[in-house]
Amino acid sequence: MTRTYLVETYGCQMNVHDSERIAGLLDEAGYLPVPEGQQADIVVFNTCAVRENADNKLYGNLSFLAPIKKKNPSMQIAVGGCLAQKDQSIILKKAPYVDVVFGTHNVGSLPVLLERARIEEESQIEILEALEHFPSTLPARRFSAFTSWVSVSVGCNNTCTFCIVPTLRGVEKDRPAVDVLTEMRALVDQGVIEITLLGQNVNAYGVEFGDRGAFAKLLREAGKIEGLERVRFMSPHPRDFTDDVIEAMAQTPNVMPHLHMPLQSGSDAILQTMRRSYRTDKYLGILERVRTAMPQAMITTDIIVGFPGETEEDFQGTLDIATQARFAAAYTYKYSIRPGTPAGAMENQVPEDVVGERYTRLHEHQQKISQSVNEEAIGTTHRVMVSEIEGRRDEAQSRMTGRSEDFRLVHFSSDTDARPGDFVDVKISQSSAHYLIGDSVAVHRTRGGDAHAARTAPASTTLGMPKVRA
């Protein structure tokens, strides 16, 4: 009887990209995705180590699985990703019933490790310190028929004091542009019409082979791929963000007018302590040049609240920058100590209640800004791509959902024949801080919609919130 699997993913897009590879490897090894509502024979957790709640989520789910595995010893549990790279043997001390622990550098080893654990009836740990295979070279079970991620690099050369990622994923390794473009063309041939380029510091692409203009060139080359409707990228670092990238974005029609660029703090003193190699004037200067070149561009960001040593004056600086920058959205996080990072050892930790109060203030402040930014869209028309998750019909409210070119969530009337992967022109009539609402004006059927309609494979591996069942 064929064994089934479930992949649970925590963390960033890079982890989701890796999970598609994990699922593809398990497919190739002869396993099948678990049907909805059934308990999988193999459960793989692809973990994150950036925030503390990811640790808690993993160990909570492992505890949930313990009695299930006790009743069914042939069930296997594997833990991979950044937390596995960091904790290694600690995972087996906390959850000795885990069968396989593998790191960020050896995703391709998972099927062999599972089989070895089964035969030897002993837990397997394999953590490599150097990359074994570039993730994009591995087989994949893609979540979407018409959107995809393509990794241009792995690892990071920055030394931000709050971040453990460079330690876990290593120094930056860049793929040759010809390999990236070949993968992109192959995906387009399969029906993909939107590709997001990924890297821990995506716009530093080219550092390994000494070409500072490599990322801008890559964007321009992506613009020449026939059938590729949308190109996005995440996440750039302000230090490496150059004007040639802005020019490439503005001059390449399929590169979308959306920039997600982490700010982290609006205080120069805190940025220095974070070891972020830019200051607020440089950050705001980049935004000004982006908006001059692309007035329609939307800017989103990441902000950490309560970093060690943050004063009320420092925090006010963050509120002020948010006001000046007019972010369409900001992903805000409470600082939490990550063992192994320089910031975790700093003595001037901000009290938890102060962090919580500032977080609430920033959230409320940004909500008002986002609402104001979105109100400006009322009366305008946006081209929306309907997607599998956000694009499901909501029959109760008679609406569908998708993403605009500038990456805003748009709800619109569902009295159309639009399919996931199709484009819908939507005239905006209402707004909130989180989304736009409008009426469909025209539907444009696409190759992506065709690809979605033609897909007959079983439901894709769960790559989002945990759904482990008894």
C-alpha positions as CSV (number, residue, x, y, z in Angstrom):
1,M,0.0,0.0,0.0
2,T,1.4,3.4,-1.0
3,R,2.3,5.6,2.0
4,T,1.0,9.2,2.2
5,Y,2.7,12.4,3.3
6,L,1.9,15.9,4.6
7,V,4.3,18.8,4.6
8,E,3.7,21.6,7.1
9,T,5.5,24.9,6.5
10,Y,6.4,27.7,8.9
11,G,8.1,30.9,7.9
12,C,9.1,32.8,4.7
13,Q,8.6,32.3,1.0
14,M,12.0,30.6,0.8
15,N,10.6,27.9,3.2
16,V,7.5,27.5,1.0
17,H,9.7,27.1,-2.0
18,D,11.7,24.4,-0.2
19,S,8.5,22.7,0.8
20,E,7.5,22.4,-2.8
21,R,10.8,20.6,-3.3
22,I,10.2,18.4,-0.3
23,A,6.8,17.4,-1.8
24,G,8.4,16.8,-5.2
25,L,11.1,14.5,-3.7
26,L,8.5,12.5,-1.8
27,D,6.4,12.2,-5.0
28,E,9.5,10.9,-6.8
29,A,10.1,8.4,-4.0
30,G,6.7,6.9,-4.6
31,Y,4.7,8.5,-1.8
32,L,1.3,10.3,-2.3
33,P,-0.1,13.5,-0.8
34,V,-2.5,12.6,2.0
35,P,-6.2,13.0,1.2
36,E,-8.0,15.7,3.0
37,G,-9.2,14.6,6.5
38,Q,-6.9,11.6,6.8
39,Q,-3.8,11.1,8.9
40,A,-0.6,11.0,6.9
41,D,1.9,8.2,7.2
42,I,4.7,10.7,7.0
43,V,4.5,14.2,8.4
44,V,7.3,16.7,7.5
45,F,7.7,19.9,9.4
46,N,9.7,22.6,7.4
47,T,10.5,25.0,10.1
48,C,11.5,28.6,10.7
49,A,13.8,30.0,13.4
50,V,13.3,33.7,13.0
51,R,10.7,34.1,15.7
52,E,10.0,32.4,18.9
53,N,6.4,31.4,18.1
54,A,7.7,29.2,15.3
55,D,9.5,27.1,18.0
56,N,6.4,26.9,20.1
57,K,4.3,25.9,17.1
58,L,6.6,23.1,16.1
59,Y,7.0,21.6,19.6
60,G,3.2,22.0,20.2
61,N,2.5,20.0,17.0
62,L,5.1,17.4,17.8
63,S,3.4,16.9,21.2
64,F,0.1,16.5,19.5
65,L,1.5,13.8,17.2
66,A,3.2,11.8,20.0
67,P,0.1,9.7,21.0
68,I,-0.8,9.1,17.3
69,K,2.7,7.8,16.6
70,K,2.6,5.6,19.7
71,K,-0.5,3.9,18.4
72,N,1.0,3.6,14.9
73,P,4.8,3.1,15.2
74,S,5.2,2.9,11.4
75,M,4.2,6.5,11.1
76,Q,7.2,8.7,10.5
77,I,7.9,12.3,11.5
78,A,10.6,14.5,10.0
79,V,11.8,18.0,11.0
80,G,13.7,20.1,8.6
81,G,14.4,23.8,7.9
82,C,16.0,26.5,9.9
83,L,15.0,25.4,13.3
84,A,16.4,21.9,12.6
85,Q,19.6,23.5,11.4
86,K,19.8,25.5,14.7
87,D,18.5,23.0,17.3
88,Q,19.8,19.7,15.7
89,S,19.9,17.1,18.5
90,I,17.8,19.3,20.8
91,I,14.8,18.3,18.8
92,L,15.3,14.6,19.6
93,K,15.8,15.4,23.2
94,K,12.5,17.2,23.4
95,A,10.7,14.7,21.0
96,P,12.6,11.4,20.8
97,Y,9.9,9.9,18.6
98,V,11.0,12.1,15.7
99,D,12.4,9.9,13.0
100,V,14.4,12.3,10.9
101,V,16.1,15.7,11.5
102,F,17.6,17.4,8.4
103,G,18.9,20.8,7.7
104,T,18.6,23.6,5.2
105,H,21.5,22.4,3.1
106,N,20.4,18.8,2.5
107,V,16.7,18.9,1.6
108,G,17.4,16.3,-1.1
109,S,18.5,13.7,1.5
110,L,15.0,13.4,3.0
111,P,13.7,10.3,1.2
112,V,17.0,8.4,1.9
113,L,16.9,9.4,5.6
114,L,13.3,8.3,6.0
115,E,14.0,4.9,4.5
116,R,17.2,4.5,6.6
117,A,15.2,5.4,9.8
118,R,12.5,2.8,8.8
119,I,15.0,0.0,8.2
120,E,17.3,0.7,11.1
121,E,14.4,1.7,13.4
122,E,16.5,4.5,14.7
123,S,16.3,8.3,14.4
124,Q,18.5,9.9,11.7
125,I,20.1,13.3,12.0
126,E,21.9,14.8,9.0
127,I,22.9,18.4,9.2
128,L,25.3,19.7,6.5
129,E,27.2,22.9,6.9
130,A,27.4,23.5,3.1
131,L,24.7,23.4,0.4
132,E,24.3,20.0,-1.1
133,H,21.9,20.9,-4.0
134,F,20.6,24.3,-5.0
135,P,16.9,23.9,-4.1
136,S,15.6,24.8,-7.5
137,T,17.4,21.9,-9.1
138,L,15.3,19.4,-7.1
139,P,11.9,18.0,-8.3
140,A,8.9,20.0,-7.1
141,R,5.2,19.6,-6.5
142,R,4.1,23.2,-7.1
143,F,1.2,24.6,-5.2
144,S,-0.1,26.6,-8.1
145,A,-0.5,25.9,-11.8
146,F,0.1,29.5,-12.8
147,T,2.3,31.1,-10.1
148,S,5.7,30.0,-9.0
149,W,8.8,30.9,-7.0
150,V,12.2,30.8,-8.5
151,S,15.2,31.1,-6.2
152,V,18.1,33.2,-7.5
153,S,20.3,32.8,-4.4
154,V,20.5,31.2,-1.0
155,G,22.2,32.4,2.1
156,C,23.1,35.9,3.2
157,N,26.3,37.9,3.7
158,N,24.7,40.4,6.1
159,T,25.3,40.3,9.9
160,C,22.1,41.8,11.3
161,T,22.3,41.4,15.1
162,F,18.7,40.1,15.4
163,C,18.9,37.5,12.6
164,I,20.1,33.9,12.8
165,V,19.4,33.2,9.1
166,P,22.9,33.7,7.8
167,T,24.2,31.2,10.4
168,L,21.6,28.6,9.3
169,R,21.5,29.1,5.6
170,G,25.2,30.1,5.1
171,V,26.9,32.7,3.0
172,E,25.2,33.9,-0.2
173,K,25.4,31.5,-3.1
174,D,24.2,32.8,-6.5
175,R,22.8,30.8,-9.4
176,P,24.1,31.6,-12.9
177,A,21.6,33.8,-14.7
178,V,21.3,31.3,-17.5
179,D,20.0,28.6,-15.0
180,V,17.5,31.1,-13.5
181,L,16.2,32.1,-16.9
182,T,16.0,28.5,-18.1
183,E,13.9,27.5,-15.1
184,M,11.6,30.5,-15.6
185,R,11.1,29.7,-19.3
186,A,10.3,26.0,-18.4
187,L,7.7,27.2,-15.9
188,V,6.1,29.5,-18.4
189,D,6.0,26.6,-20.9
190,Q,4.0,24.7,-18.2
191,G,1.4,27.5,-17.9
192,V,2.9,29.7,-15.2
193,I,2.2,33.4,-15.8
194,E,3.6,34.9,-12.6
195,I,7.0,34.3,-11.1
196,T,8.4,35.7,-7.8
197,L,12.2,35.7,-7.6
198,L,13.5,34.8,-4.2
199,G,16.6,35.4,-2.2
200,Q,17.5,36.1,1.4
201,N,18.8,39.4,0.0
202,V,17.5,39.1,-3.5
203,N,19.0,42.4,-4.9
204,A,22.5,41.4,-3.8
205,Y,22.3,38.8,-6.5
206,G,25.6,38.8,-8.4
207,V,27.9,39.4,-5.4
208,E,29.4,35.9,-5.7
209,F,30.5,36.5,-9.3
210,G,31.3,40.2,-8.9
211,D,28.5,41.8,-10.9
212,R,26.6,44.5,-9.0
213,G,24.3,45.0,-11.9
214,A,23.3,41.4,-12.2
215,F,19.9,41.7,-10.6
216,A,18.8,44.6,-12.8
217,K,20.0,42.6,-15.8
218,L,18.0,39.6,-14.6
219,L,14.8,41.6,-14.4
220,R,15.3,42.9,-17.9
221,E,15.9,39.4,-19.2
222,A,12.7,38.2,-17.5
223,G,10.9,40.9,-19.4
224,K,11.8,39.2,-22.6
225,I,10.2,35.9,-21.7
226,E,7.1,35.5,-23.9
227,G,4.0,34.5,-21.9
228,L,5.4,35.7,-18.5
229,E,2.8,38.2,-17.4
230,R,4.0,39.2,-13.9
231,V,7.4,39.3,-12.2
232,R,7.9,40.0,-8.5
233,F,10.8,39.7,-6.1
234,M,11.4,39.4,-2.4
235,S,13.1,40.7,-0.3
236,P,15.6,43.4,-1.2
237,H,17.9,45.0,1.3
238,P,18.2,48.9,1.3
239,R,22.0,48.6,1.4
240,D,22.1,47.0,-2.0
241,F,19.2,48.7,-3.7
242,T,20.6,50.6,-6.7
243,D,19.1,52.9,-9.2
244,D,19.6,50.4,-12.1
245,V,17.0,48.1,-10.3
246,I,14.6,51.0,-10.2
247,E,15.1,51.7,-13.9
248,A,14.7,48.0,-14.7
249,M,11.4,47.9,-12.7
250,A,10.1,51.0,-14.4
251,Q,11.1,50.0,-18.0
252,T,10.2,46.3,-17.9
253,P,6.4,46.0,-18.4
254,N,6.0,42.6,-16.7
255,V,7.9,43.7,-13.5
256,M,5.1,44.7,-11.1
257,P,5.0,48.1,-9.4
258,H,5.3,46.7,-5.9
259,L,8.4,46.9,-3.6
260,H,8.6,45.1,-0.3
261,M,11.6,46.6,1.4
262,P,12.2,46.0,5.1
263,L,12.7,49.1,7.2
264,Q,13.0,47.3,10.6
265,S,13.3,50.6,12.5
266,G,12.9,54.4,12.0
267,S,15.7,55.2,14.4
268,D,19.2,55.6,13.0
269,A,20.6,54.6,16.5
270,I,18.6,51.4,16.5
271,L,19.5,50.6,12.8
272,Q,23.2,51.0,13.8
273,T,22.7,48.6,16.8
274,M,20.9,46.2,14.5
275,R,23.9,46.4,12.2
276,R,21.7,47.4,9.3
277,S,24.0,49.2,6.9
278,Y,21.7,52.1,5.9
279,R,20.1,55.0,7.7
280,T,16.6,56.5,7.4
281,D,17.6,59.2,4.9
282,K,18.9,56.6,2.5
283,Y,15.8,54.5,2.9
284,L,13.4,57.4,2.3
285,G,15.6,58.5,-0.7
286,I,15.1,55.0,-2.3
287,L,11.3,55.3,-1.9
288,E,11.3,58.8,-3.4
289,R,13.2,57.6,-6.5
290,V,11.0,54.5,-6.8
291,R,7.9,56.7,-6.7
292,T,9.4,59.2,-9.2
293,A,10.0,56.4,-11.7
294,M,6.7,54.6,-10.9
295,P,4.1,56.9,-9.3
296,Q,1.7,54.0,-9.1
297,A,4.1,51.8,-7.0
298,M,3.0,50.4,-3.7
299,I,5.5,50.0,-0.9
300,T,5.3,47.5,1.9
301,T,7.8,46.8,4.7
302,D,8.8,44.9,7.8
303,I,9.2,46.6,11.2
304,I,10.6,45.2,14.5
305,V,9.2,46.8,17.7
306,G,11.1,46.7,21.0
307,F,14.6,46.0,19.8
308,P,17.1,46.1,22.7
309,G,17.8,49.7,23.7
310,E,14.8,51.1,21.9
311,T,13.7,54.3,23.7
312,E,10.4,56.1,23.3
313,E,12.2,58.6,21.1
314,D,13.5,55.8,18.9
315,F,10.0,54.4,18.6
316,Q,8.6,57.8,17.7
317,G,11.1,57.8,14.8
318,T,9.5,54.6,13.5
319,L,6.0,56.2,13.7
320,D,7.4,59.2,11.9
321,I,9.0,57.2,9.1
322,A,5.8,55.2,8.6
323,T,3.9,58.5,8.2
324,Q,6.4,59.8,5.7
325,A,6.7,56.6,3.7
326,R,3.0,56.0,3.5
327,F,3.4,52.2,3.4
328,A,0.5,50.3,1.9
329,A,1.1,47.7,4.5
330,A,3.7,47.0,7.2
331,Y,4.4,43.6,8.7
332,T,5.1,44.4,12.3
333,Y,6.8,42.1,14.8
334,K,7.5,42.2,18.5
335,Y,11.2,41.7,19.1
336,S,11.9,38.3,20.7
337,I,15.3,37.0,21.8
338,R,16.7,34.4,19.4
339,P,19.5,32.4,21.1
340,G,22.7,32.6,19.1
341,T,22.2,36.1,17.9
342,P,24.2,39.2,19.2
343,A,20.9,41.0,20.1
344,G,19.9,38.1,22.2
345,A,22.8,38.7,24.5
346,M,22.3,42.5,24.8
347,E,21.6,43.6,28.4
348,N,19.2,46.5,27.6
349,Q,16.2,44.3,26.6
350,V,12.9,46.3,26.5
351,P,10.3,45.1,29.0
352,E,7.6,42.9,27.4
353,D,4.7,45.2,28.5
354,V,6.4,48.2,26.8
355,V,7.0,46.2,23.7
356,G,3.4,45.2,23.6
357,E,2.1,48.7,24.1
358,R,4.4,50.1,21.3
359,Y,3.3,47.3,19.0
360,T,-0.3,48.2,19.5
361,R,0.4,51.8,18.8
362,L,2.3,51.1,15.7
363,H,-0.4,48.7,14.4
364,E,-3.1,51.3,14.9
365,H,-1.0,54.0,13.4
366,Q,-0.2,51.9,10.3
367,Q,-3.9,50.9,10.0
368,K,-4.8,54.5,9.5
369,I,-2.1,55.0,6.9
370,S,-3.1,51.9,5.0
371,Q,-6.7,53.0,5.0
372,S,-5.7,56.4,3.7
373,V,-3.5,54.9,0.9
374,N,-6.3,52.5,-0.1
375,E,-9.0,55.2,-0.2
376,E,-7.0,56.8,-3.0
377,A,-7.8,53.8,-5.2
378,I,-11.6,54.4,-5.1
379,G,-12.8,55.2,-8.7
380,T,-9.7,53.6,-10.3
381,T,-9.5,50.3,-12.2
382,H,-7.0,47.6,-11.3
383,R,-6.2,44.4,-13.1
384,V,-6.5,41.5,-10.6
385,M,-5.2,38.0,-11.0
386,V,-7.5,35.5,-9.3
387,S,-5.6,32.9,-7.2
388,E,-6.4,29.5,-5.8
389,I,-6.6,30.5,-2.1
390,E,-7.6,34.1,-2.2
391,G,-9.5,33.7,-5.3
392,R,-12.0,31.1,-4.1
393,R,-15.6,32.1,-4.7
394,D,-17.3,33.3,-1.5
395,E,-20.9,32.4,-2.4
396,A,-22.3,33.8,0.8
397,Q,-21.0,37.3,-0.1
398,S,-21.1,36.8,-3.9
399,R,-17.5,37.8,-4.4
400,M,-14.1,36.5,-5.5
401,T,-10.7,37.7,-4.6
402,G,-7.3,38.3,-6.2
403,R,-4.2,40.4,-6.3
404,S,-3.7,43.6,-8.2
405,E,-0.5,44.4,-10.1
406,D,0.6,46.5,-7.1
407,F,0.0,43.4,-4.8
408,R,-3.1,44.7,-3.0
409,L,-5.9,42.3,-2.1
410,V,-9.0,43.0,-4.1
411,H,-12.5,41.6,-3.6
412,F,-14.9,41.8,-6.5
413,S,-18.3,40.6,-7.6
414,S,-18.3,36.9,-8.5
415,D,-20.9,37.1,-11.3
416,T,-18.2,36.4,-13.9
417,D,-16.7,33.3,-15.5
418,A,-13.3,34.1,-14.2
419,R,-11.1,31.2,-13.1
420,P,-8.1,31.2,-10.8
421,G,-5.2,32.4,-13.0
422,D,-7.4,34.7,-15.1
423,F,-7.2,38.5,-15.0
424,V,-10.2,40.6,-14.1
425,D,-10.4,44.4,-14.5
426,V,-12.0,45.7,-11.3
427,K,-13.3,49.2,-10.7
428,I,-12.8,50.1,-7.0
429,S,-15.7,51.4,-5.1
430,Q,-14.8,50.7,-1.4
431,S,-11.6,50.2,0.6
432,S,-10.4,49.2,4.0
433,A,-6.9,49.0,5.6
434,H,-6.4,45.5,4.2
435,Y,-8.2,45.3,0.9
436,L,-10.1,47.0,-1.9
437,I,-13.6,46.2,-3.0
438,G,-15.0,46.7,-6.5
439,D,-17.0,45.5,-9.5
440,S,-15.6,43.4,-12.3
441,V,-15.5,45.3,-15.6
442,A,-13.9,42.8,-17.9
443,V,-12.5,39.2,-17.7
444,H,-9.3,38.3,-19.6
445,R,-8.9,34.5,-19.9
446,T,-5.2,33.5,-19.6
447,R,-2.9,30.6,-20.2
448,G,-2.6,30.5,-16.4
449,G,-6.4,30.0,-16.1
450,D,-6.2,27.3,-18.7
451,A,-3.4,25.6,-16.7
452,H,-5.4,25.7,-13.5
453,A,-8.5,24.3,-15.3
454,A,-6.4,21.5,-16.8
455,R,-4.7,20.4,-13.7
456,T,-6.1,17.0,-12.6
457,A,-3.5,16.0,-10.0
458,P,-4.5,15.4,-6.4
459,A,-4.8,18.4,-4.1
460,S,-1.4,19.9,-3.4
461,T,0.5,19.4,-0.2
462,T,-0.6,21.8,2.6
463,L,2.1,24.5,2.7
464,G,0.4,26.9,5.2
465,M,-1.2,26.6,8.6
466,P,-0.9,23.2,10.3
467,K,-3.8,20.8,9.8
468,V,-2.5,17.7,11.5
469,R,-5.4,15.5,12.4
470,A,-5.9,12.6,14.7
